[in-house]
Amino acid sequence: MTRRSPSSTVMSGGNTRSVLDATTQQLLDAIRDQRGNDRIEWASEPELLVGGFSNKLWRLEITGDDELTGTLVGRVLPDADIALREIAVQTYLARAGFATPAVRLSGAPGQHLEHAWMLMEHVQATPLLADLSGLSALTRLPSLARSIPSRLARCATSLHSYDARPLAESLGTGNDVLDFLSHMRTRMVASKQTELVALANGLLAAPPDSDRIVVCHGDLHPFNVLASANGDTVIDWTTAQRADPTYDLAFTNGSAPDLVDISTARIGPRLKGWQSCPKRSLQSSVTRSCVSHADENNRSVRQRRTSGFPSRV
C-alpha cells in the first residue's frame, strides 16, 4: 500500500480534509465502543492510503489497548453487504494460513459510523506494478511482463486449494455468485464502468456448471498483490466468492494494458465454463500459467492423498 500525496486530498469544490477527519474520528469512536475502552486514541494522525476505490483506507497506530498494537490499516467500506463478505473471507483465510493481512477487529454499521469497517495488520510491501514511471518503466516492464502471469497464477491456485466449505454459512451454500454479479453489475452501471458491465453481462449469460466450488478472490490483478522479501500477499477481498475457479480467471488481468502490448487470447477450451464470455480476453500467458499451475497443484494434491498426508482441497 502506497501513500497518497498530501495535495491529492484536496479536490475541486471543497476540501476533503474535514470529511476525512470526521470519518477517522467516527472510526475511533466505533473502535472504542467495540472494545469498551474510552482510553483508546490515535498514536499519530491517521495517514490516508492510495487505493480502495469506494472504500477508504488509513494507516493507523493506536494507544490505550494492548491487543491493538503495531501498525494497522483501517478500512471503511460503504456497502455493508459486501463488507461483511469481505471481512468473513479475509478473516477465515488469514487464520487458515493464506498470505493475506490478518483482521484484528471489525464492525458493522452502527451508532458512531454509518459504514462497516475493519482493522487489519499493515504489510510492508508494494504492489507488483508500483512505481512504474520513466526509465523505471522501460527497464522493469519486460521482466514484469514475464513474471506477473506466473505469480498471479500461483496466488490463484494456492487460494483455490483452501477448503471453501467453512465459508458456506457466511457466504451462502448455493451458487450465489450470480446474485453477487447482478449486485455488482448494478453498481457498475451506476458508476458508468462500461467494460465491467459487459464482463458482468457475459459471466451472467454463460456460468459454469460449478461442479467444483473454491474460494475465489474475484479481482486478482497486480495492484492487489503486494510483493516483499517474504513473498506475495493478496489484499482487497471485496469481490470474493465461493465459486467455480474460472470466476477468478475471468477477472484476472495480468498486464498493464496502457504500457505493455502483449497478444491476448480468450479463456482457453481447457478451462471449464465461462470460456465463451463475450468481449473479455486474458493474456495468453496468464491463461497458460493458470492452467499449468492448476495442473501442478492437482498433481501435488493427488500425491499427498496417495501418501496419506492431509490436503486442503
C-alpha positions as CSV (number, residue, x, y, z in Angstrom):
1,M,0.0,0.0,0.0
2,T,1.5,3.3,-1.0
3,R,1.0,6.8,0.4
4,R,-1.3,9.4,-1.1
5,S,0.4,12.7,-1.6
6,P,-0.9,15.5,0.6
7,S,-2.1,17.5,-2.4
8,S,-4.4,14.7,-3.6
9,T,-6.6,15.0,-0.5
10,V,-7.9,18.4,-1.7
11,M,-10.5,18.3,-4.5
12,S,-12.2,20.9,-6.6
13,G,-15.4,22.1,-5.0
14,G,-14.2,21.8,-1.4
15,N,-11.6,20.5,1.0
16,T,-11.9,16.8,1.8
17,R,-9.7,17.1,4.8
18,S,-12.6,17.9,7.2
19,V,-14.6,14.9,5.8
20,L,-11.7,12.6,6.3
21,D,-11.0,13.9,9.8
22,A,-14.7,13.3,10.6
23,T,-14.5,9.8,9.3
24,T,-11.4,8.9,11.3
25,Q,-13.0,10.3,14.4
26,Q,-16.1,8.2,13.8
27,L,-13.9,5.2,13.2
28,L,-12.1,5.9,16.5
29,D,-15.4,6.1,18.3
30,A,-16.6,2.8,16.8
31,I,-13.3,1.1,17.9
32,R,-13.7,2.5,21.4
33,D,-17.3,1.2,21.5
34,Q,-16.4,-2.2,20.1
35,R,-13.6,-2.6,22.7
36,G,-15.5,-1.0,25.6
37,N,-12.4,1.2,26.1
38,D,-12.6,5.0,26.1
39,R,-8.8,5.3,26.6
40,I,-8.1,4.3,23.0
41,E,-6.5,7.1,21.0
42,W,-4.6,7.5,17.7
43,A,-0.9,7.4,18.4
44,S,-0.4,9.8,15.5
45,E,-2.6,11.3,12.8
46,P,-4.1,8.6,10.5
47,E,-2.5,8.6,7.1
48,L,-4.7,8.2,4.1
49,L,-3.6,5.5,1.7
50,V,-4.0,5.2,-2.0
51,G,-6.4,2.5,-3.3
52,G,-9.7,1.1,-2.2
53,F,-11.8,3.0,-4.8
54,S,-15.1,3.5,-3.0
55,N,-13.5,2.2,0.2
56,K,-11.3,4.4,2.3
57,L,-8.1,3.2,3.9
58,W,-5.8,4.7,6.5
59,R,-2.5,3.6,8.1
60,L,-3.0,3.8,11.8
61,E,-1.3,3.3,15.2
62,I,-3.4,3.0,18.4
63,T,-2.6,3.6,22.0
64,G,-4.6,2.6,25.0
65,D,-5.2,-1.0,24.0
66,D,-2.5,-3.7,24.3
67,E,-4.4,-6.0,21.9
68,L,-4.3,-3.4,19.0
69,T,-0.6,-2.8,18.9
70,G,1.6,-2.2,15.9
71,T,0.9,-0.5,12.6
72,L,-2.6,-1.2,11.3
73,V,-4.7,-0.4,8.3
74,G,-8.2,0.9,8.9
75,R,-10.7,0.2,6.1
76,V,-14.1,1.8,5.9
77,L,-16.5,0.0,3.5
78,P,-19.7,1.8,2.3
79,D,-21.5,-1.3,1.0
80,A,-22.5,-3.2,4.2
81,D,-23.4,-6.5,2.5
82,I,-20.2,-6.7,0.5
83,A,-18.2,-5.6,3.6
84,L,-19.5,-8.5,5.7
85,R,-18.5,-10.9,2.9
86,E,-15.0,-9.3,2.6
87,I,-14.4,-9.4,6.3
88,A,-15.6,-13.0,6.6
89,V,-13.4,-14.2,3.7
90,Q,-10.2,-12.4,4.8
91,T,-10.6,-13.4,8.4
92,Y,-11.0,-17.1,7.5
93,L,-8.1,-17.2,5.0
94,A,-5.7,-15.4,7.3
95,R,-6.4,-17.8,10.1
96,A,-6.1,-20.7,7.7
97,G,-2.6,-19.6,6.7
98,F,-3.2,-17.9,3.4
99,A,-1.0,-14.9,2.7
100,T,-3.4,-12.0,3.4
101,P,-3.3,-9.4,6.3
102,A,-4.9,-10.7,9.5
103,V,-8.1,-8.9,10.6
104,R,-7.7,-7.6,14.1
105,L,-11.1,-6.0,14.6
106,S,-14.2,-5.3,12.6
107,G,-17.7,-3.8,13.0
108,A,-21.0,-3.4,11.2
109,P,-22.6,0.0,10.5
110,G,-23.6,1.4,13.9
111,Q,-24.2,4.4,16.1
112,H,-20.8,6.0,15.5
113,L,-20.0,5.1,11.9
114,E,-22.6,4.6,9.2
115,H,-20.4,2.2,7.3
116,A,-18.9,-1.2,8.0
117,W,-15.2,-1.2,9.0
118,M,-12.2,-3.3,9.9
119,L,-8.7,-3.0,11.3
120,M,-6.1,-5.3,9.7
121,E,-2.4,-5.7,10.0
122,H,-0.2,-3.5,7.9
123,V,2.0,-5.2,5.4
124,Q,5.4,-3.8,4.5
125,A,5.2,-4.5,0.8
126,T,4.5,-2.8,-2.6
127,P,2.1,-3.8,-5.4
128,L,3.6,-5.7,-8.3
129,L,3.3,-2.7,-10.6
130,A,4.2,0.0,-8.2
131,D,6.4,3.0,-9.1
132,L,6.4,2.4,-12.8
133,S,7.4,5.7,-14.5
134,G,10.1,7.0,-16.8
135,L,13.2,4.9,-17.0
136,S,11.9,2.5,-14.3
137,A,9.1,1.5,-16.6
138,L,11.3,0.9,-19.5
139,T,13.8,-1.2,-17.6
140,R,11.3,-3.2,-15.4
141,L,8.3,-3.8,-17.7
142,P,9.9,-6.6,-19.8
143,S,10.7,-8.7,-16.7
144,L,7.4,-7.9,-15.1
145,A,5.5,-9.0,-18.2
146,R,7.2,-12.3,-18.0
147,S,6.9,-12.9,-14.2
148,I,3.5,-11.4,-13.3
149,P,1.3,-14.0,-15.0
150,S,3.1,-16.8,-13.2
151,R,2.8,-15.0,-9.9
152,L,-0.9,-14.3,-10.3
153,A,-1.4,-17.9,-11.3
154,R,0.4,-19.2,-8.2
155,C,-1.7,-16.9,-6.0
156,A,-4.9,-18.2,-7.7
157,T,-4.1,-21.9,-7.5
158,S,-2.9,-21.6,-3.9
159,L,-6.1,-19.8,-2.9
160,H,-8.2,-22.4,-4.7
161,S,-6.6,-25.2,-2.7
162,Y,-8.2,-23.9,0.5
163,D,-11.4,-25.5,1.7
164,A,-14.4,-23.3,0.8
165,R,-16.9,-25.2,3.0
166,P,-16.3,-23.2,6.2
167,L,-17.4,-20.1,4.4
168,A,-20.8,-21.6,3.4
169,E,-22.6,-20.1,6.4
170,S,-21.4,-16.6,5.9
171,L,-21.4,-16.5,2.1
172,G,-24.3,-18.9,1.4
173,T,-24.4,-22.5,0.5
174,G,-25.6,-22.2,-3.1
175,N,-24.0,-20.7,-6.2
176,D,-24.8,-17.2,-5.1
177,V,-22.0,-15.8,-7.3
178,L,-24.7,-15.0,-9.9
179,D,-26.7,-12.9,-7.4
180,F,-23.4,-11.2,-6.4
181,L,-22.6,-10.4,-10.1
182,S,-26.0,-8.9,-10.5
183,H,-25.4,-6.7,-7.5
184,M,-22.0,-5.7,-8.8
185,R,-23.4,-5.0,-12.3
186,T,-25.9,-2.6,-10.8
187,R,-23.0,-0.7,-9.1
188,M,-21.0,-0.8,-12.3
189,V,-23.9,0.7,-14.3
190,A,-24.3,3.5,-11.8
191,S,-20.6,4.3,-12.0
192,K,-20.6,4.0,-15.8
193,Q,-17.9,1.3,-15.9
194,T,-19.0,0.0,-19.3
195,E,-16.2,-2.6,-19.8
196,L,-17.0,-4.2,-16.4
197,V,-20.8,-4.1,-17.2
198,A,-20.1,-6.0,-20.4
199,L,-18.0,-8.5,-18.5
200,A,-20.7,-9.0,-15.9
201,N,-23.3,-9.5,-18.6
202,G,-21.1,-12.1,-20.2
203,L,-20.5,-14.0,-17.0
204,L,-24.2,-13.9,-16.1
205,A,-25.1,-15.3,-19.5
206,A,-22.5,-18.1,-19.5
207,P,-22.0,-19.5,-16.0
208,P,-20.0,-22.7,-15.4
209,D,-21.6,-25.9,-14.2
210,S,-19.8,-25.3,-10.9
211,D,-19.0,-29.0,-10.1
212,R,-16.1,-27.6,-8.1
213,I,-16.5,-24.8,-5.6
214,V,-13.5,-23.0,-4.2
215,V,-12.6,-19.7,-2.6
216,C,-12.2,-17.1,-5.3
217,H,-10.7,-13.6,-5.0
218,G,-12.6,-12.1,-7.9
219,D,-10.2,-9.2,-8.6
220,L,-6.8,-10.8,-8.7
221,H,-4.7,-8.1,-10.5
222,P,-1.2,-6.8,-10.0
223,F,-2.3,-4.0,-7.7
224,N,-4.0,-6.4,-5.3
225,V,-0.8,-8.5,-4.9
226,L,1.8,-7.0,-2.6
227,A,5.4,-8.1,-3.0
228,S,8.0,-8.3,-0.3
229,A,11.1,-10.3,0.6
230,N,8.8,-12.7,2.5
231,G,6.7,-13.4,-0.6
232,D,3.4,-12.2,-2.1
233,T,0.4,-11.0,-0.1
234,V,-3.1,-10.8,-1.5
235,I,-5.4,-7.9,-0.5
236,D,-8.8,-6.4,-1.2
237,W,-11.4,-9.2,-0.9
238,T,-14.4,-7.0,-2.0
239,T,-15.4,-9.4,-4.8
240,A,-14.5,-12.7,-3.1
241,Q,-16.9,-15.6,-3.7
242,R,-17.4,-19.3,-3.2
243,A,-17.4,-20.2,-6.9
244,D,-16.0,-22.2,-9.8
245,P,-12.3,-21.5,-10.2
246,T,-12.9,-19.9,-13.6
247,Y,-14.6,-17.0,-11.7
248,D,-11.1,-15.8,-10.8
249,L,-9.6,-16.4,-14.3
250,A,-12.4,-14.5,-16.0
251,F,-11.5,-11.4,-14.0
252,T,-7.7,-11.8,-13.9
253,N,-5.7,-9.1,-15.7
254,G,-2.0,-9.9,-15.7
255,S,-0.8,-6.9,-17.7
256,A,-0.5,-3.2,-17.6
257,P,-2.5,-2.6,-20.8
258,D,-1.5,1.0,-21.2
259,L,2.2,0.2,-21.1
260,V,2.6,-3.3,-22.4
261,D,1.3,-4.6,-25.8
262,I,1.0,-8.4,-25.4
263,S,-1.1,-10.7,-27.5
264,T,-4.3,-11.8,-25.8
265,A,-6.5,-14.9,-26.1
266,R,-9.9,-15.8,-24.9
267,I,-10.1,-18.2,-22.0
268,G,-8.9,-21.4,-23.5
269,P,-11.0,-24.5,-24.1
270,R,-9.2,-26.4,-21.3
271,L,-10.9,-24.1,-18.8
272,K,-14.3,-25.3,-17.9
273,G,-17.2,-22.7,-18.0
274,W,-17.3,-19.0,-18.9
275,Q,-14.9,-19.6,-21.8
276,S,-17.5,-18.1,-24.2
277,C,-17.7,-14.9,-22.2
278,P,-18.0,-12.1,-24.8
279,K,-15.7,-9.1,-25.1
280,R,-13.4,-10.4,-22.5
281,S,-9.9,-11.7,-23.1
282,L,-7.0,-12.8,-20.9
283,Q,-3.3,-12.6,-21.6
284,S,-2.5,-16.0,-23.2
285,S,0.4,-16.2,-20.8
286,V,-1.9,-15.8,-17.8
287,T,-4.2,-18.5,-19.1
288,R,-1.3,-20.9,-19.8
289,S,0.2,-20.1,-16.4
290,C,-3.1,-20.7,-14.6
291,V,-3.6,-24.0,-16.3
292,S,0.0,-25.1,-15.7
293,H,-0.1,-24.2,-12.0
294,A,-3.5,-25.7,-11.6
295,D,-2.3,-29.0,-13.1
296,E,0.8,-28.9,-10.9
297,N,-1.3,-28.2,-7.8
298,N,-3.7,-31.0,-8.7
299,R,-0.8,-33.4,-9.1
300,S,0.6,-32.3,-5.7
301,V,-2.8,-32.9,-4.1
302,R,-3.1,-36.4,-5.6
303,Q,0.4,-37.2,-4.4
304,R,-0.4,-36.0,-0.9
305,R,-3.5,-38.0,-0.7
306,T,-1.8,-41.1,-2.0
307,S,1.0,-40.7,0.6
308,G,-1.6,-40.3,3.4
309,F,-0.9,-36.6,4.0
310,P,-3.8,-34.2,4.6
311,S,-4.9,-31.9,1.8
312,R,-6.7,-28.6,1.9
313,V,-8.8,-29.5,-1.1
